Amino acid sequence: MTSPIPQPINRSSNVLGKPPRMAQRRQAQISTIGARAFLLQAPGDFDLPAQRRIWALAHALRQWDDLGEVVPGMTNLLAIFKTTPEDPDVVTTRLRDAWERAESIDIKGKTIEISVHYGGEHAIDLAALCDRSGLTDREAVRLHHEGTYTVFALGSAPGFGYLHGLDPRIHMPRKTVPSLKMVKGCVTIGGMQTGVAVLTGPNGWNSIGFADLQMFDPTAAVPAIMAPGDTVRFLPERIEL
């Protein structure tokens, strides 16, 4: 979710000295989830500028006394109120106004390096990725590990980081039929995102390798390795193609 995309200006209206019409900004979409939760989705592209505004909005909303929880997602944000609002339209207006006022902020996170065994027994979807992209397996692996990724949000499973920055040439749709038992640690691609599976179980993303690093430890002081704003690099420890 993102920065609004300016619309073209009709400059013909300026022939007689009239000022050009102001471009209209695209509005965020807001929908309800149950009686107390409201989901705001940023307009425009799925990119870092949009995510930075979501981070700014989350910071602002955490000052609202009537909110119980604020959950920033992938260019979206879930606002959960402590009690059911009397007038949902008023809440929608408040959220939209807050979005319009939100300034882009950058979270200065840490850098995480993840060693990966590309190919091998866990790269069950690498061949399909190559078939779709027209790349060789070595080219696809290179594009993946040469990328620099930003953690947009955590979700789906405890400690799972949604990583932005994947080269468009290796974007890969999620599977229509998920793998029933993808192993924890599989390095995966889902659409325009990449990540590391934190649990063994059903998974619709496409696995191209494996990482030994434990992404989530419930006994640790900070259970999740990743946090929004972190930078992630994948290091090719071994390539087996």
TIDRENBA-158190 format. One record per residue: x, y, z of N, C-alpha, C in turn; residue in three letters. Coordinates in Angstrom, 1 decimal, decimal comma. Layout:
residues N
{rec {X; Y; Z}; {X; Y; Z}; {X; Y; Z}; Ala};
...
***
This chain:
residues 241
{rec {0,8; -1,2; 0,0}; {0,0; 0,0; 0,0}; {0,9; 1,3; 0,0}; Met};
{rec {0,5; 2,9; -0,6}; {1,5; 3,9; -1,0}; {1,2; 5,4; -1,1}; Thr};
{rec {2,2; 6,1; -1,7}; {2,0; 7,5; -2,0}; {1,0; 7,7; -3,1}; Ser};
{rec {0,1; 8,6; -3,0}; {-0,9; 8,8; -4,1}; {-0,2; 9,1; -5,4}; Pro};
{rec {-0,8; 8,6; -6,5}; {-0,3; 8,8; -7,8}; {-1,0; 10,1; -8,4}; Ile};
{rec {-0,2; 11,2; -8,8}; {-0,9; 12,3; -9,3}; {-1,6; 12,0; -10,6}; Pro};
{rec {-2,7; 12,6; -10,8}; {-3,4; 12,5; -12,1}; {-3,0; 13,5; -13,1}; Gln};
{rec {-3,1; 13,3; -14,4}; {-2,6; 14,3; -15,4}; {-3,4; 15,5; -15,3}; Pro};
{rec {-2,8; 16,7; -15,5}; {-3,4; 18,0; -15,4}; {-3,8; 18,4; -16,8}; Ile};
{rec {-5,0; 18,9; -17,0}; {-5,5; 19,4; -18,3}; {-5,0; 20,8; -18,4}; Asn};
{rec {-3,9; 21,0; -19,1}; {-3,3; 22,3; -19,2}; {-4,1; 23,2; -20,2}; Arg};
{rec {-5,0; 22,6; -21,0}; {-5,8; 23,4; -21,9}; {-6,7; 24,5; -21,1}; Ser};
{rec {-7,0; 24,2; -19,8}; {-7,8; 25,1; -19,1}; {-7,0; 26,4; -18,7}; Ser};
{rec {-5,7; 26,4; -19,0}; {-4,9; 27,5; -18,6}; {-4,7; 28,5; -19,8}; Asn};
{rec {-5,4; 28,2; -20,9}; {-5,2; 29,0; -22,1}; {-5,6; 30,5; -21,9}; Val};
{rec {-6,6; 30,7; -21,1}; {-7,1; 32,1; -20,8}; {-6,6; 32,6; -19,5}; Leu};
{rec {-5,5; 32,0; -19,1}; {-4,9; 32,5; -17,8}; {-5,5; 31,9; -16,6}; Gly};
{rec {-6,4; 30,9; -16,7}; {-7,0; 30,3; -15,5}; {-6,0; 29,3; -14,9}; Lys};
{rec {-5,9; 29,2; -13,6}; {-5,0; 28,2; -13,0}; {-5,4; 26,8; -13,3}; Pro};
{rec {-4,4; 25,9; -13,5}; {-4,7; 24,5; -13,8}; {-5,5; 23,9; -12,6}; Pro};
{rec {-6,4; 22,9; -12,9}; {-7,1; 22,2; -11,9}; {-6,2; 21,4; -11,1}; Arg};
{rec {-6,3; 21,4; -9,8}; {-5,5; 20,6; -8,9}; {-5,7; 19,1; -9,1}; Met};
{rec {-4,6; 18,3; -9,1}; {-4,8; 16,9; -9,2}; {-5,5; 16,3; -8,0}; Ala};
{rec {-6,3; 15,4; -8,1}; {-7,0; 14,8; -7,0}; {-6,2; 13,6; -6,5}; Gln};
{rec {-6,1; 13,6; -5,2}; {-5,3; 12,5; -4,5}; {-6,2; 11,3; -4,4}; Arg};
{rec {-5,7; 10,1; -4,6}; {-6,4; 8,9; -4,4}; {-6,6; 8,7; -2,9}; Arg};
{rec {-7,8; 8,3; -2,5}; {-8,1; 8,1; -1,1}; {-7,8; 6,7; -0,7}; Gln};
{rec {-7,5; 6,6; 0,6}; {-7,3; 5,2; 1,2}; {-8,6; 4,5; 1,3}; Ala};
{rec {-8,6; 3,2; 1,2}; {-9,9; 2,4; 1,3}; {-10,0; 2,0; 2,8}; Gln};
{rec {-11,2; 2,1; 3,3}; {-11,4; 1,7; 4,7}; {-12,6; 0,8; 4,7}; Ile};
{rec {-12,4; -0,4; 5,4}; {-13,5; -1,3; 5,5}; {-13,6; -1,8; 7,0}; Ser};
{rec {-14,7; -2,4; 7,3}; {-14,9; -2,9; 8,7}; {-14,6; -4,4; 8,7}; Thr};
{rec {-14,1; -4,8; 9,9}; {-13,9; -6,2; 10,1}; {-14,6; -6,5; 11,5}; Ile};
{rec {-15,8; -7,0; 11,5}; {-16,5; -7,1; 12,7}; {-17,0; -5,8; 13,1}; Gly};
{rec {-17,3; -5,6; 14,4}; {-17,9; -4,4; 14,9}; {-16,9; -3,4; 15,4}; Ala};
{rec {-15,7; -3,8; 15,8}; {-14,7; -2,9; 16,4}; {-13,5; -2,7; 15,6}; Arg};
{rec {-13,2; -3,4; 14,5}; {-12,0; -3,3; 13,8}; {-12,2; -2,6; 12,4}; Ala};
{rec {-11,3; -1,8; 12,0}; {-11,3; -1,1; 10,8}; {-10,0; -1,3; 10,0}; Phe};
{rec {-10,1; -1,6; 8,8}; {-8,9; -1,9; 8,0}; {-8,7; -0,7; 7,0}; Leu};
{rec {-7,6; -0,1; 7,1}; {-7,2; 1,0; 6,1}; {-6,2; 0,5; 5,1}; Leu};
{rec {-6,5; 0,6; 3,8}; {-5,5; 0,1; 2,8}; {-5,1; 1,3; 2,0}; Gln};
{rec {-3,8; 1,5; 1,9}; {-3,2; 2,6; 1,3}; {-3,4; 2,5; -0,2}; Ala};
{rec {-3,7; 3,7; -0,9}; {-3,9; 3,7; -2,3}; {-2,6; 3,5; -3,1}; Pro};
{rec {-2,7; 3,2; -4,4}; {-1,5; 3,2; -5,2}; {-0,7; 1,9; -5,2}; Gly};
{rec {0,6; 1,9; -5,4}; {1,4; 0,8; -5,6}; {1,8; 0,2; -4,2}; Asp};
{rec {2,2; -1,0; -4,3}; {2,8; -1,7; -3,1}; {4,3; -1,4; -3,1}; Phe};
{rec {4,6; -0,3; -2,3}; {6,0; 0,1; -2,3}; {6,5; 0,7; -1,0}; Asp};
{rec {7,7; 1,1; -0,9}; {8,3; 1,6; 0,4}; {7,7; 2,9; 0,8}; Leu};
{rec {7,5; 3,9; -0,1}; {6,8; 5,1; 0,3}; {5,5; 4,9; 1,0}; Pro};
{rec {4,7; 4,0; 0,5}; {3,4; 3,7; 1,1}; {3,6; 3,1; 2,5}; Ala};
{rec {4,5; 2,2; 2,6}; {4,7; 1,6; 3,9}; {5,2; 2,6; 4,9}; Gln};
{rec {6,0; 3,5; 4,5}; {6,5; 4,5; 5,4}; {5,4; 5,4; 6,0}; Arg};
{rec {4,4; 5,6; 5,1}; {3,2; 6,4; 5,6}; {2,4; 5,5; 6,5}; Arg};
{rec {2,3; 4,2; 6,3}; {1,6; 3,3; 7,2}; {2,3; 3,3; 8,6}; Ile};
{rec {3,6; 3,3; 8,6}; {4,3; 3,4; 9,9}; {4,0; 4,7; 10,6}; Trp};
{rec {3,9; 5,8; 9,8}; {3,6; 7,1; 10,4}; {2,2; 7,1; 11,0}; Ala};
{rec {1,3; 6,5; 10,2}; {-0,1; 6,4; 10,7}; {-0,2; 5,6; 12,0}; Leu};
{rec {0,5; 4,5; 12,0}; {0,5; 3,6; 13,2}; {1,0; 4,4; 14,4}; Ala};
{rec {2,0; 5,2; 14,2}; {2,5; 6,0; 15,4}; {1,5; 7,0; 15,8}; His};
{rec {0,8; 7,6; 14,9}; {-0,2; 8,6; 15,3}; {-1,4; 8,0; 16,0}; Ala};
{rec {-1,9; 6,8; 15,5}; {-3,1; 6,2; 16,0}; {-2,8; 5,6; 17,4}; Leu};
{rec {-1,6; 5,3; 17,7}; {-1,3; 4,8; 19,1}; {-1,5; 5,8; 20,2}; Arg};
{rec {-1,7; 7,1; 19,8}; {-2,1; 8,1; 20,7}; {-3,5; 8,2; 21,0}; Gln};
{rec {-4,4; 7,5; 20,3}; {-5,8; 7,6; 20,4}; {-6,2; 6,7; 21,7}; Trp};
{rec {-6,9; 7,3; 22,6}; {-7,2; 6,6; 23,8}; {-8,3; 5,5; 23,6}; Asp};
{rec {-9,1; 5,7; 22,6}; {-10,2; 4,7; 22,4}; {-9,8; 3,5; 21,5}; Asp};
{rec {-8,5; 3,5; 21,1}; {-8,0; 2,3; 20,4}; {-7,4; 1,3; 21,3}; Leu};
{rec {-7,7; 0,0; 21,1}; {-7,1; -1,0; 21,9}; {-5,9; -1,6; 21,3}; Gly};
{rec {-5,8; -1,6; 20,0}; {-4,7; -2,2; 19,3}; {-4,5; -1,6; 17,9}; Glu};
{rec {-3,3; -1,4; 17,5}; {-3,0; -0,9; 16,1}; {-2,0; -1,9; 15,5}; Val};
{rec {-2,4; -2,5; 14,3}; {-1,6; -3,5; 13,7}; {-1,2; -3,1; 12,3}; Val};
{rec {0,0; -2,5; 12,1}; {0,4; -2,2; 10,7}; {0,7; -3,4; 9,9}; Pro};
{rec {0,2; -3,5; 8,7}; {0,5; -4,6; 7,8}; {1,2; -4,2; 6,6}; Gly};
{rec {1,0; -4,9; 5,5}; {1,7; -4,7; 4,3}; {0,9; -3,6; 3,5}; Met};
{rec {1,4; -2,3; 3,6}; {0,7; -1,2; 3,1}; {-0,8; -1,1; 3,5}; Thr};
{rec {-1,1; -1,6; 4,7}; {-2,4; -1,5; 5,3}; {-2,2; -1,4; 6,8}; Asn};
{rec {-3,3; -1,1; 7,5}; {-3,3; -1,0; 8,9}; {-4,7; -1,4; 9,5}; Leu};
{rec {-4,6; -2,2; 10,6}; {-5,8; -2,6; 11,3}; {-5,9; -1,8; 12,6}; Leu};
{rec {-7,0; -1,1; 12,7}; {-7,3; -0,4; 14,0}; {-8,4; -1,0; 14,7}; Ala};
{rec {-8,1; -1,5; 15,9}; {-9,1; -2,2; 16,7}; {-9,5; -1,4; 17,9}; Ile};
{rec {-10,8; -1,0; 18,0}; {-11,2; -0,1; 19,1}; {-11,6; -0,9; 20,3}; Phe};
{rec {-11,5; -0,3; 21,5}; {-11,7; -0,9; 22,8}; {-13,2; -1,3; 22,9}; Lys};
{rec {-14,1; -0,5; 22,4}; {-15,5; -0,7; 22,4}; {-16,1; -0,5; 21,0}; Thr};
{rec {-17,3; -1,0; 20,7}; {-17,9; -0,8; 19,4}; {-18,3; 0,7; 19,2}; Thr};
{rec {-17,7; 1,3; 18,2}; {-18,0; 2,7; 17,9}; {-19,5; 2,9; 17,7}; Pro};
{rec {-20,1; 4,0; 18,1}; {-21,5; 4,3; 17,9}; {-21,8; 4,6; 16,5}; Glu};
{rec {-20,9; 5,3; 15,8}; {-21,1; 5,7; 14,4}; {-19,9; 5,3; 13,6}; Asp};
{rec {-19,9; 4,2; 12,8}; {-18,8; 3,8; 12,0}; {-18,3; 4,9; 11,0}; Pro};
{rec {-19,3; 5,7; 10,5}; {-18,9; 6,7; 9,5}; {-18,0; 7,7; 10,1}; Asp};
{rec {-18,2; 8,1; 11,4}; {-17,3; 9,0; 12,1}; {-15,9; 8,4; 12,2}; Val};
{rec {-15,8; 7,1; 12,5}; {-14,5; 6,5; 12,6}; {-13,8; 6,5; 11,3}; Val};
{rec {-14,6; 6,2; 10,2}; {-14,0; 6,2; 8,9}; {-13,4; 7,5; 8,5}; Thr};
{rec {-14,1; 8,6; 8,9}; {-13,7; 10,0; 8,6}; {-12,4; 10,3; 9,4}; Thr};
{rec {-12,4; 9,9; 10,7}; {-11,2; 10,1; 11,5}; {-10,0; 9,4; 11,0}; Arg};
{rec {-10,2; 8,1; 10,5}; {-9,0; 7,4; 10,0}; {-8,5; 8,0; 8,7}; Leu};
{rec {-9,5; 8,4; 7,9}; {-9,1; 9,0; 6,6}; {-8,3; 10,3; 6,8}; Arg};
{rec {-8,8; 11,1; 7,7}; {-8,1; 12,4; 8,0}; {-6,7; 12,1; 8,6}; Asp};
{rec {-6,6; 11,1; 9,4}; {-5,3; 10,8; 10,0}; {-4,3; 10,3; 8,9}; Ala};
{rec {-4,9; 9,5; 8,0}; {-4,0; 9,1; 6,8}; {-3,6; 10,3; 6,0}; Trp};
{rec {-4,4; 11,2; 5,7}; {-4,1; 12,4; 4,9}; {-3,0; 13,2; 5,6}; Glu};
{rec {-3,0; 13,2; 7,0}; {-2,0; 14,0; 7,7}; {-0,7; 13,3; 8,0}; Arg};
{rec {-0,7; 12,0; 7,7}; {0,5; 11,2; 8,1}; {1,6; 11,6; 7,2}; Ala};
{rec {2,7; 11,8; 7,8}; {4,0; 12,1; 7,1}; {4,8; 10,8; 7,0}; Glu};
{rec {5,5; 10,7; 5,9}; {6,3; 9,5; 5,7}; {7,5; 9,5; 6,8}; Ser};
{rec {7,6; 8,3; 7,4}; {8,7; 8,2; 8,4}; {9,5; 6,9; 8,0}; Ile};
{rec {10,8; 6,9; 8,3}; {11,7; 5,8; 8,0}; {12,1; 5,2; 9,3}; Asp};
{rec {11,9; 3,9; 9,5}; {12,3; 3,2; 10,7}; {13,7; 2,7; 10,5}; Ile};
{rec {14,6; 3,1; 11,3}; {16,0; 2,7; 11,2}; {16,2; 1,4; 11,9}; Lys};
{rec {16,1; 0,3; 11,2}; {16,2; -1,0; 11,8}; {17,6; -1,5; 11,7}; Gly};
{rec {17,8; -2,7; 12,2}; {19,1; -3,4; 12,1}; {19,2; -4,1; 10,7}; Lys};
{rec {20,4; -4,6; 10,4}; {20,7; -5,4; 9,2}; {20,8; -6,9; 9,6}; Thr};
{rec {20,1; -7,7; 9,0}; {20,1; -9,2; 9,2}; {20,6; -9,9; 8,0}; Ile};
{rec {21,6; -10,7; 8,2}; {22,2; -11,5; 7,1}; {21,8; -13,0; 7,4}; Glu};
{rec {21,2; -13,6; 6,3}; {20,7; -15,0; 6,5}; {21,4; -15,8; 5,4}; Ile};
{rec {22,2; -16,8; 5,9}; {22,8; -17,8; 5,1}; {21,8; -18,8; 4,5}; Ser};
{rec {21,9; -19,0; 3,2}; {20,9; -19,8; 2,5}; {21,6; -21,0; 1,7}; Val};
{rec {21,1; -22,1; 1,8}; {21,4; -23,2; 0,9}; {20,4; -23,2; -0,2}; His};
{rec {20,8; -22,6; -1,4}; {19,9; -22,6; -2,5}; {19,9; -23,9; -3,3}; Tyr};
{rec {18,7; -24,3; -3,8}; {18,6; -25,5; -4,4}; {18,5; -26,7; -3,4}; Gly};
{rec {18,8; -27,9; -3,9}; {18,7; -29,0; -3,0}; {17,3; -29,5; -2,7}; Gly};
{rec {17,1; -30,3; -1,7}; {15,9; -31,0; -1,5}; {14,7; -30,1; -1,1}; Glu};
{rec {15,0; -28,9; -0,5}; {14,0; -28,0; -0,1}; {13,5; -27,0; -1,2}; His};
{rec {14,3; -26,9; -2,3}; {14,0; -26,0; -3,4}; {12,9; -26,6; -4,3}; Ala};
{rec {11,8; -27,0; -3,7}; {10,8; -27,7; -4,5}; {10,1; -26,9; -5,6}; Ile};
{rec {10,2; -25,6; -5,6}; {9,5; -24,8; -6,6}; {10,5; -24,0; -7,5}; Asp};
{rec {11,8; -24,3; -7,4}; {12,8; -23,5; -8,2}; {12,6; -23,8; -9,7}; Leu};
{rec {12,3; -25,0; -10,0}; {12,1; -25,4; -11,5}; {10,9; -24,6; -12,0}; Ala};
{rec {9,8; -24,5; -11,2}; {8,6; -23,8; -11,7}; {8,9; -22,3; -11,9}; Ala};
{rec {9,7; -21,8; -10,9}; {10,1; -20,4; -11,0}; {10,8; -20,1; -12,3}; Leu};
{rec {11,8; -21,0; -12,7}; {12,5; -20,9; -13,9}; {11,7; -21,0; -15,1}; Cys};
{rec {10,7; -22,0; -15,1}; {9,8; -22,1; -16,2}; {9,0; -20,8; -16,5}; Asp};
{rec {8,6; -20,2; -15,4}; {7,7; -19,0; -15,5}; {8,5; -17,8; -16,0}; Arg};
{rec {9,7; -17,7; -15,4}; {10,5; -16,5; -15,7}; {11,4; -16,6; -16,9}; Ser};
{rec {11,7; -17,8; -17,4}; {12,6; -18,0; -18,5}; {14,0; -17,9; -18,1}; Gly};
{rec {14,3; -17,8; -16,8}; {15,7; -17,7; -16,3}; {16,2; -19,1; -16,0}; Leu};
{rec {17,5; -19,2; -16,0}; {18,2; -20,4; -15,5}; {18,1; -20,5; -14,0}; Thr};
{rec {18,2; -21,6; -13,4}; {18,2; -21,7; -12,0}; {19,3; -20,9; -11,3}; Asp};
{rec {20,4; -20,8; -12,0}; {21,5; -20,0; -11,4}; {21,2; -18,5; -11,5}; Arg};
{rec {20,6; -18,1; -12,6}; {20,2; -16,7; -12,7}; {19,2; -16,3; -11,6}; Glu};
{rec {18,2; -17,2; -11,5}; {17,1; -16,9; -10,5}; {17,7; -16,8; -9,1}; Ala};
{rec {18,6; -17,7; -8,7}; {19,2; -17,7; -7,4}; {20,0; -16,4; -7,2}; Val};
{rec {20,8; -16,0; -8,3}; {21,6; -14,8; -8,2}; {20,7; -13,6; -8,0}; Arg};
{rec {19,6; -13,5; -8,7}; {18,8; -12,3; -8,5}; {18,2; -12,2; -7,1}; Leu};
{rec {17,9; -13,4; -6,5}; {17,4; -13,4; -5,2}; {18,4; -13,0; -4,1}; His};
{rec {19,6; -13,6; -4,2}; {20,6; -13,2; -3,1}; {21,3; -11,9; -3,4}; His};
{rec {21,2; -11,3; -4,5}; {21,8; -10,0; -4,8}; {20,8; -8,9; -4,3}; Glu};
{rec {19,6; -9,2; -3,9}; {18,6; -8,2; -3,5}; {18,9; -7,7; -2,1}; Gly};
{rec {18,4; -6,5; -1,8}; {18,4; -5,9; -0,5}; {17,0; -5,7; -0,1}; Thr};
{rec {16,5; -6,3; 1,0}; {15,1; -6,3; 1,3}; {14,8; -5,5; 2,6}; Tyr};
{rec {13,6; -5,0; 2,7}; {13,1; -4,3; 3,8}; {12,0; -5,1; 4,4}; Thr};
{rec {12,0; -5,2; 5,8}; {10,9; -5,9; 6,5}; {9,8; -4,9; 6,6}; Val};
{rec {8,7; -5,1; 5,9}; {7,5; -4,2; 5,9}; {6,7; -4,5; 7,1}; Phe};
{rec {6,4; -5,8; 7,4}; {5,6; -6,1; 8,6}; {5,8; -7,6; 9,0}; Ala};
{rec {5,3; -7,9; 10,2}; {5,3; -9,3; 10,6}; {3,9; -9,8; 10,7}; Leu};
{rec {3,7; -11,1; 10,4}; {2,4; -11,6; 10,4}; {2,3; -13,0; 9,8}; Gly};
{rec {1,1; -13,5; 9,6}; {0,9; -14,8; 9,0}; {1,2; -15,9; 10,0}; Ser};
{rec {2,4; -15,9; 10,6}; {2,9; -16,8; 11,6}; {3,8; -16,0; 12,6}; Ala};
{rec {4,0; -16,4; 13,8}; {4,9; -15,7; 14,7}; {6,3; -15,5; 14,2}; Pro};
{rec {6,7; -14,2; 14,0}; {8,0; -13,9; 13,6}; {8,2; -13,9; 12,1}; Gly};
{rec {7,2; -14,2; 11,3}; {7,4; -14,2; 9,8}; {7,4; -12,8; 9,3}; Phe};
{rec {8,5; -12,5; 8,6}; {8,7; -11,1; 8,0}; {8,3; -11,1; 6,6}; Gly};
{rec {7,5; -10,1; 6,2}; {7,1; -9,9; 4,8}; {8,2; -9,0; 4,2}; Tyr};
{rec {9,0; -9,4; 3,3}; {10,1; -8,7; 2,8}; {9,9; -8,1; 1,4}; Leu};
{rec {10,1; -6,8; 1,3}; {9,9; -6,1; 0,1}; {11,3; -5,8; -0,6}; His};
{rec {11,3; -5,9; -1,9}; {12,6; -5,6; -2,6}; {12,9; -6,7; -3,6}; Gly};
{rec {12,0; -7,6; -3,8}; {12,3; -8,7; -4,7}; {12,4; -8,2; -6,2}; Leu};
{rec {13,4; -8,7; -6,9}; {13,5; -8,3; -8,3}; {12,3; -8,8; -9,1}; Asp};
{rec {11,6; -7,9; -9,9}; {10,4; -8,3; -10,6}; {10,5; -9,5; -11,5}; Pro};
{rec {11,8; -9,8; -11,9}; {12,0; -10,9; -12,8}; {11,7; -12,2; -12,1}; Arg};
{rec {11,7; -12,2; -10,8}; {11,5; -13,5; -10,1}; {10,2; -13,4; -9,2}; Ile};
{rec {9,3; -12,5; -9,5}; {8,0; -12,5; -8,9}; {7,3; -13,8; -9,3}; His};
{rec {6,6; -14,5; -8,4}; {6,0; -15,8; -8,6}; {4,7; -15,8; -7,8}; Met};
{rec {3,6; -16,1; -8,5}; {2,3; -16,1; -7,8}; {2,3; -17,2; -6,7}; Pro};
{rec {1,5; -17,0; -5,7}; {1,4; -18,1; -4,7}; {0,7; -19,3; -5,3}; Arg};
{rec {0,9; -20,4; -4,8}; {0,3; -21,6; -5,4}; {-1,2; -21,7; -5,2}; Lys};
{rec {-1,9; -22,2; -6,2}; {-3,3; -22,4; -6,0}; {-3,6; -23,6; -5,1}; Thr};
{rec {-2,7; -24,5; -5,0}; {-2,8; -25,7; -4,1}; {-1,5; -25,6; -3,2}; Val};
{rec {-1,6; -25,3; -1,9}; {-0,4; -25,1; -1,1}; {0,3; -26,5; -0,9}; Pro};
{rec {1,6; -26,4; -0,6}; {2,3; -27,5; -0,2}; {1,8; -27,9; 1,2}; Ser};
{rec {1,6; -29,1; 1,5}; {0,9; -29,5; 2,8}; {1,9; -29,5; 3,9}; Leu};
{rec {3,2; -29,7; 3,7}; {4,1; -29,8; 4,8}; {5,5; -29,1; 4,4}; Lys};
{rec {5,4; -27,8; 4,1}; {6,7; -27,2; 3,8}; {7,5; -27,0; 5,1}; Met};
{rec {8,8; -27,3; 5,0}; {9,6; -27,3; 6,2}; {10,0; -25,9; 6,7}; Val};
{rec {10,0; -25,8; 8,0}; {10,4; -24,5; 8,7}; {11,9; -24,2; 8,2}; Lys};
{rec {12,1; -23,0; 7,8}; {13,4; -22,6; 7,3}; {13,5; -22,4; 5,8}; Gly};
{rec {12,4; -22,9; 5,1}; {12,4; -22,8; 3,6}; {12,4; -21,3; 3,2}; Cys};
{rec {13,2; -20,9; 2,3}; {13,3; -19,6; 1,7}; {12,3; -19,5; 0,6}; Val};
{rec {11,4; -18,6; 0,7}; {10,2; -18,7; -0,2}; {9,9; -17,3; -0,9}; Thr};
{rec {9,2; -17,5; -2,0}; {8,7; -16,3; -2,8}; {7,2; -16,4; -2,9}; Ile};
{rec {6,5; -15,3; -2,6}; {5,0; -15,3; -2,8}; {4,7; -14,0; -3,4}; Gly};
{rec {4,3; -14,0; -4,7}; {4,0; -12,8; -5,4}; {5,3; -12,0; -5,6}; Gly};
{rec {5,2; -10,7; -5,1}; {6,3; -9,8; -5,2}; {7,1; -9,7; -3,9}; Met};
{rec {6,9; -10,7; -3,0}; {7,6; -10,7; -1,7}; {8,4; -12,0; -1,5}; Gln};
{rec {9,3; -11,9; -0,6}; {10,1; -13,1; -0,2}; {10,1; -13,2; 1,3}; Thr};
{rec {10,5; -14,4; 1,8}; {10,5; -14,6; 3,3}; {11,1; -15,9; 3,6}; Gly};
{rec {11,1; -16,2; 4,9}; {11,6; -17,5; 5,4}; {10,5; -18,1; 6,3}; Val};
{rec {10,1; -19,3; 5,9}; {9,0; -20,0; 6,7}; {9,5; -20,2; 8,1}; Ala};
{rec {8,6; -19,9; 9,1}; {8,9; -20,0; 10,5}; {8,2; -21,2; 11,1}; Val};
{rec {7,4; -21,9; 10,4}; {6,7; -23,1; 10,9}; {6,7; -24,1; 9,8}; Leu};
{rec {6,7; -25,4; 10,2}; {6,4; -26,5; 9,3}; {5,0; -26,7; 9,1}; Thr};
{rec {4,5; -26,7; 7,9}; {3,0; -26,9; 7,7}; {2,6; -26,5; 6,3}; Gly};
{rec {1,3; -26,3; 6,1}; {0,8; -25,9; 4,8}; {1,3; -24,5; 4,4}; Pro};
{rec {1,7; -24,3; 3,2}; {2,3; -23,1; 2,8}; {2,1; -22,9; 1,3}; Asn};
{rec {1,6; -21,8; 0,9}; {1,3; -21,5; -0,5}; {2,4; -20,7; -1,3}; Gly};
{rec {3,5; -20,4; -0,6}; {4,6; -19,7; -1,2}; {5,5; -20,8; -1,9}; Trp};
{rec {6,5; -20,3; -2,7}; {7,3; -21,1; -3,5}; {8,7; -21,2; -2,9}; Asn};
{rec {9,2; -22,4; -2,6}; {10,4; -22,6; -1,9}; {11,6; -22,7; -2,9}; Ser};
{rec {12,7; -22,0; -2,7}; {13,8; -22,0; -3,6}; {15,1; -22,4; -2,8}; Ile};
{rec {15,0; -22,6; -1,5}; {16,2; -22,9; -0,7}; {15,8; -23,0; 0,7}; Gly};
{rec {16,9; -23,1; 1,6}; {16,7; -23,3; 3,0}; {17,7; -22,5; 3,8}; Phe};
{rec {17,2; -22,0; 5,0}; {18,1; -21,3; 5,9}; {18,0; -21,9; 7,3}; Ala};
{rec {19,1; -22,1; 8,0}; {19,1; -22,7; 9,3}; {18,8; -21,7; 10,4}; Asp};
{rec {18,9; -20,4; 10,1}; {18,6; -19,4; 11,2}; {17,2; -19,5; 11,8}; Leu};
{rec {17,1; -19,6; 13,1}; {15,8; -19,7; 13,8}; {15,2; -18,3; 13,8}; Gln};
{rec {14,1; -18,1; 13,1}; {13,5; -16,8; 13,0}; {12,7; -16,4; 14,2}; Met};
{rec {12,2; -17,3; 15,0}; {11,4; -17,0; 16,1}; {11,7; -18,0; 17,3}; Phe};
{rec {12,0; -17,4; 18,4}; {12,3; -18,1; 19,6}; {11,4; -17,6; 20,8}; Asp};
{rec {10,3; -18,3; 21,1}; {9,4; -17,8; 22,1}; {10,0; -17,6; 23,5}; Pro};
{rec {11,2; -18,3; 23,8}; {11,8; -18,1; 25,1}; {12,8; -16,9; 25,1}; Thr};
{rec {13,1; -16,3; 24,0}; {14,0; -15,2; 24,0}; {13,3; -13,9; 24,5}; Ala};
{rec {14,2; -13,0; 24,9}; {13,7; -11,7; 25,4}; {12,9; -11,0; 24,2}; Ala};
{rec {13,5; -11,0; 23,0}; {12,8; -10,5; 21,8}; {12,6; -11,8; 20,9}; Val};
{rec {11,4; -12,4; 20,9}; {11,3; -13,6; 20,2}; {11,5; -13,6; 18,7}; Pro};
{rec {11,1; -12,5; 18,1}; {11,2; -12,5; 16,6}; {12,6; -11,8; 16,2}; Ala};
{rec {13,3; -12,5; 15,3}; {14,6; -12,0; 14,8}; {14,3; -10,7; 14,0}; Ile};
{rec {13,2; -10,7; 13,2}; {12,9; -9,5; 12,4}; {12,0; -8,5; 13,0}; Met};
{rec {12,1; -7,3; 12,6}; {11,1; -6,2; 13,0}; {10,9; -5,3; 11,8}; Ala};
{rec {9,8; -4,6; 11,8}; {9,5; -3,7; 10,7}; {10,7; -2,6; 10,6}; Pro};
{rec {11,1; -2,4; 9,4}; {12,2; -1,4; 9,1}; {13,6; -2,1; 9,0}; Gly};
{rec {13,7; -3,3; 9,4}; {15,0; -4,0; 9,3}; {15,3; -4,2; 7,9}; Asp};
{rec {16,6; -4,3; 7,6}; {17,2; -4,7; 6,3}; {17,6; -6,1; 6,3}; Thr};
{rec {17,3; -6,9; 5,2}; {17,7; -8,3; 5,2}; {18,5; -8,6; 3,9}; Val};
{rec {19,6; -9,3; 4,1}; {20,4; -9,8; 3,0}; {20,5; -11,3; 3,0}; Arg};
{rec {20,3; -11,9; 1,9}; {20,5; -13,4; 1,8}; {21,9; -13,7; 1,3}; Phe};
{rec {22,6; -14,6; 2,0}; {24,0; -14,9; 1,6}; {24,0; -16,4; 1,1}; Leu};
{rec {24,5; -16,6; -0,1}; {24,5; -17,9; -0,6}; {25,6; -18,8; 0,0}; Pro};
{rec {25,3; -19,5; 1,1}; {26,2; -20,3; 1,8}; {26,6; -21,5; 0,9}; Glu};
{rec {25,6; -22,0; 0,2}; {25,8; -23,2; -0,7}; {24,8; -23,1; -1,8}; Arg};
{rec {25,2; -23,5; -3,0}; {24,3; -23,5; -4,2}; {24,3; -24,9; -4,8}; Ile};
{rec {23,2; -25,6; -4,7}; {23,2; -27,0; -5,2}; {22,1; -27,1; -6,3}; Glu};
{rec {22,6; -27,0; -7,6}; {21,6; -26,9; -8,7}; {21,9; -28,1; -9,7}; Leu};
***
